[in-house]
């Protein structure tokens, strides 16, 4: 992931299926853990990255919750509606 997380904007997240979103969430949480560890040991160079990763995690959780509530749709559900 790049600083600023241009690859995890809401429009791109809507195009991912649920399994891919969970995988991205896992990667983001691992990165946040590593960044916190670096911060605690004084090795972190870019402190703004902590905030960016936390926001990425929030975006992913928001998209998953929207799908759970039926507000947002997964790409597979959209494709099924178009074919019907």
Residue, then its C-alpha position, 0 to 999 in steps of 0.5 A: x500500500x502506498x502512503x495515502x492509500x490511493x488503492x483503497x478508496x471507497x470506489x475501489x473497495x466497492x469493486x472487491x468481493x467479500x473475501x478480498x475485502x477480508x484479505x485487505x483488512x487482514x493485511x491492513x491490521x498486520x501493517x498497523x501492528x508493525x507500524x505501532x511496533x516500529x513507533x514504540x521502538x523509535x524506528x518509525x519514519x513516517x508517522x502519518x502512515x499510522x493515520x492512513x492505515x487506520x483510515x483504510x481499516x475504517x473504510x473496509x469496515x464501513x464497506x463490509x457493514x454497508x453490505x451486511x445491512x443491504x446498503x452496498x452490494x458486492x460485485x457478485x450480487x450486482x452481476x446477478x441482478x444485471x443478468x436477471 
